């Protein structure tokens, strides 16, 4: 489910007319998902930051081509992912990103979130290990869908593959994960 | 359910950097070069129809990438202005300003940027490149003395236009109104398109020379 604030199309219209504050609000809203998407693809924070920043600049330039009323996030993420991919291609420094679980007890975070509390530390470690051993293309689908909360459509756009490919990779990956972790 | 477990698994991501200020600073620098493509297409069509002799005299018409070539019997009179390719910029600035990979001639060359067109000049040559979709309204008008020779440019569709000077009209939308950016006569040019990018090479005397120059373009 795309969580789109009601005034987003309004912000886009204003940004198209040259209102940079309106575009700033769009950047704030989407910078976390943009950065994380770039991070999954680029494999390191420095490239992800650069990719996300460049993507926002290019998206601004391309706003004239943005179809009025369309959801902004998938369109933006396609640009972000493309920037991130370009960096991995040109730099040949593609780190095979190993995901890890967030620390259960983070400083300043006295109470674990209700979701995190559902899983034991061992279970979390087991799941993450299993995800990390998936093939890259399957791991990216799992990460986009479940860790970033992207829809299947958004995942397809971000990874530049067909919707059917997302579905089949996801099904294969889930199958593999079910076999890898204790039921 | 494994799906449920994956959803509730909190994955560690590096902290999200604050991008707003940096993005806005970069946008601000380039905001004067803001293009409104939809308006541009409409306006280019309107401008074309506004020149009666052009409308009557189109004999031939084809497109290569972002260039429309029309053959007309009477060329509108164009001032012989000095070619302007925009502001001189560093190569890195030009590269950052466009969303496609630039090609470059053998160095040394100087780089100019006139959003969205990047031009490199060296010796007596000039190579302009831009994304076809970004500028759907570069218009060339070719007079009766010109020859338009469709040609393959190393596997890409292109044309060599020669024989007489031809006019290049570049139009740029200025928010609400459209103005001519440039209206000048150009010598022989080779134009071609590859993967959505249009290239325009000016200054070669023969098609062979132009093709040789095109062959020596490289990704930096």
Interface residues (C-beta under 8 A of the other chain):
Chain A: X18 X20 X23 X24 X27 X28 X31 X32 X34 X35 X36 X39 X45 X48 X49 X52 X53 X54 X56 X57 X58 X60 X61 X62 X64 X65 X99 X100 X101 X102 X103 X113 X115 X116 X118 X119 X123 X124 X127 X128 X131 X142 X143 X146 X147 X149 X174 X177 X178 X181
Chain B: X2 X3 X5 X6 X7 X8 X9 X10 X11 X12 X13 X14 X16 X17 X18 X19 X20 X22 X23 X24 X26 X27 X28 X30 X31 X34 X35 X36 X37 X38 X39 X96 X99 X133
